[in-house]
Amino acid sequence: MTKLTIIGDGAWGKALGFVFAKAGHEISIWSRKIPTLPKITDAFVAAVPAQHMHEVLAKLDIGKTPLISAAKGIERSSGKLMAEVAQEVAPQAEFYAISGPSFAADVIAGLPTAVTLAGPNFALAMNWAEQLSTSHFRIYPSDDVKGVEIGGAMKNVLAIACGICEGQGLGESARASLVTRGFAELSRYARAQGAKTETLMGLSGFGDLMLTCSSTKSRNFAYGLAIGRGVSLAEAMAGSRGVVEGAYTAGVAAKLAQAKSIDMPIIAAVAAIVDGRSNPRDEIAKLLARPVRAEHM
């Protein structure tokens, strides 16, 4: 039996604790409400918002203990992915990223779910995937940490875009086009950072994008939906059921893309809206007025 400490007691932390207990592991929870760490931990599972990862990890003595990150975002202050944050705060830890199309409620209900877990190399990732999988929670191993992290972070921004599209009443055809072109942006950025194409086409890329861009269970989609319907940014955020990761990632993602001369107009449009610099109507008009060009460029 492996002893796992779940960092964070939110919906996703509880879901992962639930399913990993089903896989036969001993689970402990660390949070602000439960600040005592167990004496022995074989691995940490960090299920905290991306913007809090640095602060939380700095409070813990991670050492060489494996660290599995379930956060999906980019640190706004630094532009770092969670692997880079962990390298700064816990440089000796083996870092893993787990991501994919998965709602906490579905996992706790025992509904079939599949995700990707990426680690330092394929063999290590396979070992953890085998240990943590259950009959209803299937984990696919990968060695592409960057691809898994970028897919998880960028899809949240694109989910906001799709929510806005729905809120504006633009129709299913528009949303399908938005998802497709958004995926092209995500892929363009990720490949420029060295991610593998097959990772982007998998569960942590296209799979997660499809889920979060099509359901009000997604906090990012629901947030965008409210904005699209004319709710103010403050009210949309206040009405969210939890942290809207895409709202924090949008601005830094747009800046990173611009700095690297990577064309990401949908990401930039969402950033302008959630930062209060523009509005849905104007950004939609800008996207539709872009010059005609070949689709695959």
C-alpha positions in Angstrom: 0.0 0.0 0.0 1.3 3.4 -1.0 0.7 6.4 1.3 -0.5 9.5 -0.6 -1.0 13.0 0.7 -3.5 15.0 -1.2 -2.7 18.7 -1.0 -5.9 20.6 -1.1 -9.4 19.7 0.0 -11.4 21.2 -2.9 -13.7 19.2 -5.3 -10.8 17.8 -7.4 -8.6 17.0 -4.4 -11.5 15.0 -2.8 -12.2 13.3 -6.1 -8.6 12.2 -6.5 -8.4 11.1 -2.9 -11.6 9.1 -3.4 -10.4 7.3 -6.5 -6.9 6.7 -5.3 -8.3 5.1 -2.1 -10.4 2.9 -4.4 -7.1 1.9 -6.0 -5.9 0.6 -2.6 -3.8 3.5 -1.3 -3.8 5.1 2.1 -4.9 8.7 1.8 -4.2 11.7 3.9 -5.3 15.3 3.3 -3.3 18.5 3.8 -5.0 21.9 3.6 -5.3 25.1 5.5 -8.1 23.4 7.5 -5.9 20.3 8.0 -2.3 21.7 8.2 -0.6 18.6 9.7 1.4 16.4 7.4 1.6 12.6 8.0 5.0 11.3 9.1 5.4 9.2 6.0 4.3 10.1 2.5 5.2 8.1 -0.6 3.9 10.8 -2.9 2.2 14.2 -2.8 -0.8 15.0 -5.1 -1.1 18.7 -5.4 -4.8 19.6 -6.2 -4.6 23.4 -5.6 -5.2 26.3 -8.0 -2.2 27.1 -10.2 -1.9 30.6 -8.8 -1.4 29.2 -5.3 1.0 26.3 -6.1 4.2 28.2 -5.3 2.9 29.4 -2.0 1.6 26.0 -1.0 4.6 24.0 -2.0 6.9 26.5 -0.2 5.1 25.6 3.1 5.8 21.9 2.7 9.0 19.8 3.0 8.7 18.0 -0.4 12.3 16.9 -0.6 12.7 14.0 -3.0 9.2 12.8 -2.6 7.3 12.4 -6.0 4.9 15.3 -6.6 1.9 14.8 -8.9 0.3 18.1 -9.9 -3.4 18.2 -10.8 -3.4 22.0 -11.4 -4.3 23.3 -14.9 -2.9 26.8 -15.3 0.1 29.1 -15.8 1.5 31.1 -12.9 0.3 34.7 -13.7 3.2 36.5 -12.1 6.0 34.5 -13.8 4.5 32.8 -16.8 5.7 29.4 -15.4 4.0 26.1 -15.8 3.6 24.0 -12.6 6.7 21.9 -13.4 8.8 25.0 -13.5 7.2 26.2 -10.2 8.0 22.9 -8.6 11.6 23.0 -10.0 12.0 26.3 -8.2 10.4 25.4 -4.9 11.1 21.6 -4.7 13.9 21.0 -7.1 14.7 17.4 -5.9 11.1 16.1 -6.3 10.1 13.9 -9.3 7.4 15.9 -11.0 4.3 14.4 -12.6 1.3 16.1 -14.2 -2.1 14.5 -14.4 -4.7 16.0 -16.7 -7.6 15.0 -19.0 -11.3 15.2 -19.5 -12.6 14.7 -16.0 -15.2 16.3 -13.8 -14.9 15.7 -10.1 -18.5 14.7 -9.8 -18.2 12.0 -12.5 -15.1 10.6 -10.8 -16.7 10.4 -7.4 -19.8 8.8 -8.9 -17.6 6.0 -10.3 -18.3 6.9 -13.9 -15.8 5.9 -16.5 -13.0 8.5 -16.8 -9.6 8.5 -18.6 -6.7 10.9 -18.1 -3.0 11.2 -18.8 -0.2 11.2 -16.3 3.2 12.5 -17.5 6.5 12.1 -15.7 10.2 12.3 -16.0 10.3 9.3 -18.3 7.8 6.8 -19.6 8.7 3.9 -17.2 8.2 6.0 -14.1 4.9 7.4 -15.5 3.8 3.9 -16.3 4.6 2.7 -12.8 2.3 5.4 -11.2 -0.4 4.9 -13.9 -0.6 1.3 -13.0 -0.7 1.9 -9.3 -3.3 4.7 -9.4 -5.7 3.3 -12.0 -9.0 1.6 -11.1 -11.6 -0.2 -13.2 -13.4 3.2 -13.7 -10.4 5.6 -13.6 -8.0 4.8 -16.4 -4.6 6.5 -16.5 -2.5 6.6 -19.7 1.3 7.2 -19.1 3.3 9.8 -20.9 6.8 11.4 -20.8 5.5 14.7 -22.3 5.0 16.8 -19.1 5.1 20.1 -21.1 2.4 18.9 -23.6 0.1 17.7 -20.8 0.5 20.9 -18.8 0.0 23.3 -21.8 -3.1 21.4 -22.9 -4.6 21.6 -19.4 -3.8 25.3 -19.1 -4.8 26.6 -22.5 -8.1 24.6 -22.7 -9.5 26.6 -19.8 -9.1 29.8 -21.7 -10.7 28.4 -24.7 -13.6 27.1 -22.6 -14.3 30.7 -21.5 -14.4 31.6 -25.2 -16.9 28.9 -25.9 -19.0 29.9 -23.0 -19.1 33.5 -24.3 -20.1 32.1 -27.7 -23.0 30.2 -26.2 -24.0 33.2 -24.1 -24.0 35.4 -27.2 -26.3 33.0 -28.9 -24.0 32.4 -31.8 -25.0 28.8 -32.4 -23.5 25.3 -32.4 -21.7 25.9 -35.8 -19.9 28.8 -34.4 -18.9 26.9 -31.3 -17.6 24.0 -33.3 -15.5 26.4 -35.4 -14.2 28.1 -32.2 -13.2 24.8 -30.7 -11.4 23.7 -33.8 -9.6 27.0 -34.3 -8.8 27.2 -30.6 -7.2 23.8 -30.7 -5.1 25.0 -33.6 -3.9 27.8 -31.4 -3.2 25.5 -28.5 -1.3 23.1 -30.7 0.7 25.9 -32.4 1.9 27.2 -29.0 2.6 23.8 -27.5 4.6 22.5 -30.5 6.7 25.7 -30.4 7.5 24.8 -26.7 8.6 21.3 -27.7 5.4 19.4 -26.9 4.5 16.2 -28.9 1.7 16.3 -31.4 0.3 13.0 -30.1 0.0 14.4 -26.6 -2.1 17.4 -27.9 -4.3 15.0 -29.9 -4.9 12.9 -26.7 -6.8 13.1 -23.5 -4.9 16.0 -21.9 -5.2 18.1 -25.1 -8.1 17.6 -27.5 -10.1 15.4 -25.1 -10.1 17.9 -22.2 -10.8 20.7 -24.6 -13.9 18.9 -25.9 -15.3 18.4 -22.4 -14.7 21.8 -21.0 -15.9 23.6 -24.1 -19.3 21.9 -24.1 -20.7 21.7 -20.6 -21.9 24.1 -17.9 -20.2 21.7 -15.4 -17.0 23.4 -16.5 -16.4 26.5 -14.3 -14.6 28.2 -17.2 -17.4 27.5 -19.6 -20.0 28.7 -17.1 -18.0 31.9 -16.4 -17.8 32.6 -20.1 -21.5 31.9 -20.5 -22.4 34.5 -17.9 -20.1 37.1 -19.5 -21.7 36.3 -22.9 -25.1 36.9 -21.5 -24.1 40.4 -20.3 -23.2 39.7 -16.6 -20.4 41.9 -15.4 -17.0 40.4 -14.9 -17.2 40.8 -11.1 -20.7 39.2 -10.9 -19.6 36.3 -13.2 -16.7 35.6 -11.0 -18.7 35.9 -7.8 -21.2 33.5 -9.2 -18.6 30.8 -10.0 -18.7 27.5 -8.1 -15.0 27.7 -7.6 -11.7 29.0 -9.0 -11.9 29.9 -12.7 -8.4 29.0 -13.8 -8.8 30.3 -17.3 -9.5 33.8 -16.2 -6.0 33.9 -14.6 -4.3 32.1 -17.4 -5.7 34.1 -20.3 -3.6 37.3 -19.8 -0.3 35.5 -19.2 -0.9 33.1 -22.1 -1.6 35.9 -24.5 1.6 37.7 -23.4 3.7 34.6 -23.7 2.3 34.0 -27.2 3.0 37.6 -28.3 6.5 37.5 -26.9 7.2 34.4 -29.0 5.4 35.7 -32.1 2.9 32.9 -32.0 -0.5 33.8 -33.5 -3.2 33.1 -30.9 -6.1 35.5 -31.7 -8.8 33.6 -29.7 -6.6 33.5 -26.6 -5.9 37.2 -27.0 -9.6 38.0 -27.4 -10.4 36.2 -24.2 -7.6 38.0 -22.3 -8.9 41.3 -23.5 -12.4 40.5 -22.3 -11.6 39.0 -18.9 -9.0 41.8 -18.2 -11.8 44.4 -18.9 -10.0 45.9 -21.9 -12.7 44.9 -24.4 -16.1 43.3 -24.6 -17.5 40.1 -26.4 -19.2 42.0 -29.2 -16.0 43.9 -30.3 -13.7 40.9 -29.9 -16.1 38.7 -32.0 -16.2 41.3 -34.7 -12.4 41.4 -34.7 -12.1 37.7 -35.1 -14.6 37.6 -37.9 -12.8 40.4 -39.7 -9.4 38.7 -39.8 -8.0 38.3 -43.3 -8.8 35.1 -45.2 -5.9 32.6 -45.1 -5.1 28.9 -45.5 -6.5 26.9 -42.6 -3.3 25.0 -41.8 -0.6 27.6 -41.3 
